[in-house]
């Protein structure tokens, strides 16, 4: 099975660069990235990197706080 490359744009400035590069099994509408006490949410808007169209671009949309149990 081939995986897709994706990059996460925007969101917290302190989200490490190595967390911004992903391999996905399929195109997903939303990618949730665990960070701190919650999740950073990135949406795929159909864009790809200009220098490499095989890389999907996900843009930050919002943060979800983790629910305590």
Buried (B, 14 or more C-beta within 10 A) or exposed (E): EEEBBBBBEEBEEEBEEEBBEBEBEEEBEEBEBEBEEBBBBBBBEEEBBEEEEEBBBBBBEEBEEEEEE
